[in-house]
């Protein structure tokens, strides 16, 4: 379960970093986003070793949605 949560957080942070990367024209946020996505994929692959894909993916996407909304509200100041 913790690997699914970690993967979801990594994917959400990576997604949030896409905005400051300005379409991958700013190097540091673009690299950070890529690193987050790779970490998220690695954690999800690890989670799939101990659970079914349907469970891990659906649970991961749900957690990712909640984390993305929280990042938007709390970090990016979105309404």
DSSP file (Angstrom, degrees, kcal/mol; ACC not computed):
  #  RESIDUE AA STRUCTURE BP1 BP2  ACC     N-H-->O    O-->H-N    N-H-->O    O-->H-N    TCO  KAPPA ALPHA  PHI   PSI    X-CA   Y-CA   Z-CA
    1    1 A X     >        0   0    0      0, 0.0     4,-2.1     0, 0.0     5,-0.2   0.000 360.0 360.0 360.0 -40.6    0.0    0.0    0.0
    2    2 A X  H  >  +     0   0    0      1,-0.2     4,-2.5     2,-0.2     5,-0.1   0.836 360.0  54.1 -65.5 -30.8    2.8    2.4    0.8
    3    3 A X  H  > S+     0   0    0      2,-0.2     4,-2.4     1,-0.2    -1,-0.2   0.861 107.4  50.6 -71.1 -32.8    4.3    2.0   -2.6
    4    4 A X  H  > S+     0   0    0      2,-0.2     4,-2.3     1,-0.2    -2,-0.2   0.919 112.2  47.0 -67.5 -42.5    1.0    2.8   -4.3
    5    5 A X  H  X S+     0   0    0     -4,-2.1     4,-2.5     2,-0.2    -2,-0.2   0.928 113.0  49.3 -63.2 -45.1    0.8    6.0   -2.1
    6    6 A X  H  X S+     0   0    0     -4,-2.5     4,-2.5     1,-0.2    -2,-0.2   0.904 111.2  49.4 -61.0 -42.5    4.4    6.9   -2.9
    7    7 A X  H  X S+     0   0    0     -4,-2.4     4,-2.6     2,-0.2    -1,-0.2   0.912 111.1  49.9 -63.0 -42.6    3.8    6.3   -6.7
    8    8 A X  H  X S+     0   0    0     -4,-2.3     4,-2.2     2,-0.2    -2,-0.2   0.903 111.8  47.3 -64.2 -42.3    0.7    8.5   -6.6
    9    9 A X  H  X S+     0   0    0     -4,-2.5     4,-2.8     2,-0.2     5,-0.3   0.926 112.1  50.4 -64.7 -44.5    2.5   11.3   -4.8
   10   10 A X  H  X S+     0   0    0     -4,-2.5     4,-2.5     1,-0.2    -2,-0.2   0.920 111.8  47.4 -60.9 -44.4    5.4   11.1   -7.2
   11   11 A X  H  X S+     0   0    0     -4,-2.6     4,-2.3     2,-0.2    -1,-0.2   0.895 113.3  48.8 -63.6 -40.0    3.1   11.3  -10.2
   12   12 A X  H  X S+     0   0    0     -4,-2.2     4,-2.3     2,-0.2    -2,-0.2   0.913 112.1  47.0 -67.8 -42.7    1.2   14.2   -8.7
   13   13 A X  H  X S+     0   0    0     -4,-2.8     4,-1.8     2,-0.2    -2,-0.2   0.918 111.8  51.8 -64.0 -42.6    4.3   16.2   -7.9
   14   14 A X  H  X S+     0   0    0     -4,-2.5     4,-0.5    -5,-0.3    -2,-0.2   0.911 110.0  49.3 -59.1 -42.5    5.7   15.4  -11.4
   15   15 A X  H >X S+     0   0    0     -4,-2.3     3,-1.0     1,-0.2     4,-0.5   0.893 108.9  51.9 -63.6 -40.1    2.4   16.7  -12.9
   16   16 A X  H >X S+     0   0    0     -4,-2.3     3,-0.7     1,-0.2     4,-0.7   0.821 104.5  58.0 -65.7 -30.1    2.6   19.9  -10.8
   17   17 A X  H 3X S+     0   0    0     -4,-1.8     4,-1.0     1,-0.2    -1,-0.2   0.616  87.8  76.6 -76.3 -11.6    6.1   20.5  -12.0
   18   18 A X  H <<>S+     0   0    0     -3,-1.0     5,-0.8    -4,-0.5     4,-0.4   0.857  89.7  56.6 -67.0 -33.4    4.9   20.5  -15.6
   19   19 A X  H X<5S+     0   0    0     -3,-0.7     3,-1.6    -4,-0.5    -1,-0.2   0.965 109.0  42.7 -64.9 -52.5    3.5   24.0  -15.2
   20   20 A X  H 3<5S+     0   0    0     -4,-0.7    -1,-0.2     1,-0.3     9,-0.2   0.698 102.3  69.9 -68.9 -14.3    6.8   25.7  -14.1
   21   21 A X  T 3X>S-     0   0    0     -4,-1.0     5,-2.2     8,-0.2     4,-1.8   0.661  96.9-143.1 -73.7 -12.6    8.7   23.7  -16.8
   22   22 A X  T X45S-     0   0    0     -3,-1.6     3,-0.5    -4,-0.4    -3,-0.1   0.936  73.3 -36.4  51.7  56.7    6.9   26.0  -19.3
   23   23 A X  T 34<S-     0   0    0     -5,-0.8    -1,-0.2     1,-0.2    -4,-0.1   0.846 113.5 -59.3  67.9  33.6    6.4   23.3  -21.9
   24   24 A X  T 345S+     0   0    0     -6,-0.4    -1,-0.2     2,-0.1    -2,-0.2   0.765 112.0 117.3  63.7  29.1    9.8   21.7  -21.1
   25   25 A X  T <<5 +     0   0    0     -4,-1.8     2,-0.6    -3,-0.5    -3,-0.2   0.613  61.4  68.6 -96.3 -15.6   11.6   25.0  -21.9
   26   26 A X  S  ><S-     0   0    0     -5,-2.2     4,-1.5     1,-0.2     5,-0.2  -0.928  75.5-153.6-104.7 121.5   13.0   25.4  -18.4
   27   27 A X  H  > S+     0   0    0     -2,-0.6     4,-2.8     1,-0.2     5,-0.3   0.912  82.0  52.2 -66.7 -50.4   15.5   22.7  -17.7
   28   28 A X  H  > S+     0   0    0      1,-0.2     4,-2.4     2,-0.2    -1,-0.2   0.931 114.3  40.2 -60.4 -51.1   15.4   22.3  -13.9
   29   29 A X  H  > S+     0   0    0     -9,-0.2     4,-2.3     1,-0.2    -1,-0.2   0.854 114.9  54.6 -67.1 -29.9   11.6   21.8  -13.5
   30   30 A X  H  X S+     0   0    0     -4,-1.5     4,-2.1     2,-0.2    -2,-0.2   0.924 111.0  44.4 -66.4 -43.5   11.5   19.6  -16.6
   31   31 A X  H  X S+     0   0    0     -4,-2.8     4,-2.5     2,-0.2    -2,-0.2   0.912 112.8  51.9 -66.2 -42.0   14.2   17.3  -15.2
   32   32 A X  H  X S+     0   0    0     -4,-2.4     4,-2.4    -5,-0.3    -2,-0.2   0.897 109.2  50.6 -61.8 -40.2   12.5   17.2  -11.8
   33   33 A X  H  X S+     0   0    0     -4,-2.3     4,-2.3     2,-0.2    -1,-0.2   0.926 110.8  48.6 -63.0 -44.6    9.2   16.3  -13.5
   34   34 A X  H  X S+     0   0    0     -4,-2.1     4,-2.3     1,-0.2    -2,-0.2   0.908 110.7  50.7 -61.7 -42.4   10.9   13.5  -15.4
   35   35 A X  H  X S+     0   0    0     -4,-2.5     4,-2.6     1,-0.2    -1,-0.2   0.916 110.1  50.2 -62.2 -43.3   12.6   12.2  -12.2
   36   36 A X  H  X S+     0   0    0     -4,-2.4     4,-2.7     1,-0.2    -1,-0.2   0.909 110.6  49.4 -61.6 -41.8    9.2   12.2  -10.4
   37   37 A X  H  X S+     0   0    0     -4,-2.3     4,-2.4     2,-0.2    -1,-0.2   0.889 111.6  48.4 -66.6 -38.6    7.6   10.3  -13.2
   38   38 A X  H  X S+     0   0    0     -4,-2.3     4,-2.5     2,-0.2    -2,-0.2   0.921 112.7  48.2 -66.5 -43.1   10.3    7.7  -13.3
   39   39 A X  H  X S+     0   0    0     -4,-2.6     4,-2.6     2,-0.2    -2,-0.2   0.920 111.9  50.3 -61.9 -43.5   10.2    7.3   -9.5
   40   40 A X  H  X S+     0   0    0     -4,-2.7     4,-2.3     1,-0.2    -2,-0.2   0.911 111.4  47.8 -60.8 -43.3    6.4    6.9   -9.7
   41   41 A X  H  X S+     0   0    0     -4,-2.4     4,-2.4     2,-0.2    -1,-0.2   0.901 111.9  50.0 -64.9 -40.7    6.6    4.3  -12.4
   42   42 A X  H  X S+     0   0    0     -4,-2.5     4,-2.0     2,-0.2    -2,-0.2   0.911 112.2  47.2 -64.8 -42.0    9.2    2.4  -10.4
   43   43 A X  H  X S+     0   0    0     -4,-2.6     4,-2.3     2,-0.2    -2,-0.2   0.890 112.0  49.9 -67.3 -38.3    7.1    2.4   -7.2
   44   44 A X  H  X S+     0   0    0     -4,-2.3     4,-2.0     2,-0.2    -2,-0.2   0.905 109.6  51.3 -66.9 -39.7    4.0    1.4   -9.1
   45   45 A X  H  < S+     0   0    0     -4,-2.4     4,-0.4     1,-0.2    -2,-0.2   0.898 110.4  49.8 -61.6 -39.4    6.0   -1.5  -10.7
   46   46 A X  H >< S+     0   0    0     -4,-2.0     3,-1.2     1,-0.2     4,-0.4   0.904 108.8  52.0 -64.8 -41.5    7.1   -2.5   -7.2
   47   47 A X  H >X S+     0   0    0     -4,-2.3     3,-1.6     1,-0.3     4,-0.7   0.859 101.2  61.8 -63.7 -34.7    3.5   -2.4   -6.0
   48   48 A X  T 3< S+     0   0    0     -4,-2.0    -1,-0.3     1,-0.3    -2,-0.2   0.636  89.5  70.7 -69.2 -12.4    2.4   -4.7   -8.8
   49   49 A X  T <4 S+     0   0    0     -3,-1.2    -1,-0.3    -4,-0.4    -2,-0.2   0.763 110.9  29.3 -70.8 -24.2    4.6   -7.4   -7.5
   50   50 A X  T <4 S+     0   0    0     -3,-1.6     2,-0.3    -4,-0.4    -2,-0.2   0.404 123.2  35.2-120.3   2.3    2.3   -7.9   -4.5
   51   51 A X  S  < S-     0   0    0     -4,-0.7     2,-0.1     4,-0.0    -1,-0.0  -0.928  87.3 -84.7-146.8 171.0   -1.2   -6.9   -5.7
   52   52 A X     >  -     0   0    0     -2,-0.3     4,-2.5     1,-0.1     5,-0.2  -0.440  34.1-122.2 -78.9 154.8   -3.3   -7.1   -8.9
   53   53 A X  H  > S+     0   0    0      1,-0.2     4,-2.9     2,-0.2     5,-0.4   0.914 110.1  54.8 -62.4 -43.6   -3.0   -4.5  -11.6
   54   54 A X  H  > S+     0   0    0      1,-0.2     4,-1.6     2,-0.2     5,-0.3   0.893 112.4  43.2 -60.8 -39.5   -6.7   -3.5  -11.4
   55   55 A X  H  > S+     0   0    0      2,-0.2     4,-2.4     3,-0.2     5,-0.3   0.948 116.5  45.9 -69.2 -49.1   -6.5   -2.9   -7.7
   56   56 A X  H  X S+     0   0    0     -4,-2.5     4,-2.7     1,-0.2    -2,-0.2   0.910 115.3  45.2 -63.9 -44.2   -3.1   -1.0   -7.8
   57   57 A X  H  X S+     0   0    0     -4,-2.9     4,-2.7    -5,-0.2     5,-0.2   0.934 115.7  44.8 -69.3 -45.7   -4.0    1.2  -10.7
   58   58 A X  H  X S+     0   0    0     -4,-1.6     4,-2.0    -5,-0.4    -2,-0.2   0.939 117.7  44.6 -64.7 -45.8   -7.5    2.2   -9.6
   59   59 A X  H  X S+     0   0    0     -4,-2.4     4,-2.4    -5,-0.3     5,-0.2   0.927 114.3  50.3 -62.7 -44.4   -6.3    2.9   -6.0
   60   60 A X  H  X S+     0   0    0     -4,-2.7     4,-2.8    -5,-0.3    -2,-0.2   0.904 109.8  49.6 -61.4 -43.2   -3.3    4.8   -7.3
   61   61 A X  H  X S+     0   0    0     -4,-2.7     4,-2.1     2,-0.2    -1,-0.2   0.882 110.6  50.6 -65.6 -37.3   -5.3    6.9   -9.6
   62   62 A X  H  X S+     0   0    0     -4,-2.0     4,-1.9    -5,-0.2    -2,-0.2   0.933 113.4  44.2 -64.0 -46.0   -7.8    7.8   -6.8
   63   63 A X  H  X S+     0   0    0     -4,-2.4     4,-2.6     1,-0.2     5,-0.2   0.912 112.0  54.1 -64.5 -41.8   -5.0    8.8   -4.5
   64   64 A X  H  X S+     0   0    0     -4,-2.8     4,-2.7     1,-0.2    -1,-0.2   0.889 106.5  52.0 -60.0 -40.2   -3.2   10.7   -7.3
   65   65 A X  H  X S+     0   0    0     -4,-2.1     4,-2.1     2,-0.2    -1,-0.2   0.922 111.1  46.5 -62.9 -44.2   -6.4   12.7   -7.9
   66   66 A X  H  X S+     0   0    0     -4,-1.9     4,-2.3     1,-0.2    -2,-0.2   0.922 114.3  47.3 -64.8 -43.9   -6.7   13.7   -4.2
   67   67 A X  H  X S+     0   0    0     -4,-2.6     4,-2.7     2,-0.2    -2,-0.2   0.897 110.3  53.0 -65.0 -40.1   -3.0   14.6   -4.0
   68   68 A X  H  X S+     0   0    0     -4,-2.7     4,-2.4    -5,-0.2    -1,-0.2   0.907 110.0  47.5 -62.7 -41.9   -3.3   16.6   -7.3
   69   69 A X  H  X S+     0   0    0     -4,-2.1     4,-2.6     2,-0.2     5,-0.2   0.920 112.1  50.5 -64.5 -42.7   -6.2   18.6   -5.9
   70   70 A X  H  X S+     0   0    0     -4,-2.3     4,-3.1     2,-0.2     5,-0.5   0.915 111.3  47.8 -62.1 -43.1   -4.4   19.2   -2.6
   71   71 A X  H  X>S+     0   0    0     -4,-2.7     5,-2.2     1,-0.2     4,-2.0   0.925 112.2  50.4 -63.4 -43.5   -1.2   20.4   -4.5
   72   72 A X  H  <5S+     0   0    0     -4,-2.4     6,-3.3    -5,-0.2    -2,-0.2   0.918 118.9  36.8 -60.2 -44.2   -3.4   22.7   -6.6
   73   73 A X  H  <5S+     0   0    0     -4,-2.6     4,-0.3     4,-0.2    -2,-0.2   0.947 127.9  31.0 -73.4 -49.9   -5.2   24.2   -3.7
   74   74 A X  H  <5S+     0   0    0     -4,-3.1    -3,-0.2    -5,-0.2    -2,-0.2   0.825 132.0  24.4 -85.4 -33.9   -2.4   24.4   -1.1
   75   75 A X  T  <5S+     0   0    0     -4,-2.0    -3,-0.2    -5,-0.5    -4,-0.1   0.865 129.1  35.4-100.3 -45.9    0.8   24.9   -3.2
   76   76 A X  S   <S-     0   0    0     -5,-2.2    -3,-0.2     2,-0.0    -4,-0.2   0.561  97.2-127.7 -90.5  -8.1   -0.3   26.5   -6.4
   77   77 A X        +     0   0    0     -6,-0.4    -4,-0.2    -4,-0.3    -3,-0.1   0.768  50.4 159.4  70.3  25.8   -3.1   28.6   -4.9
   78   78 A X              0   0    0     -6,-3.3    -1,-0.2    -7,-0.2    -2,-0.0  -0.419 360.0 360.0 -78.7 157.7   -5.7   27.4   -7.4
   79   79 A X              0   0    0     -2,-0.1    -1,-0.1     0, 0.0    -6,-0.1   0.368 360.0 360.0-112.5 360.0   -9.4   27.6   -6.6
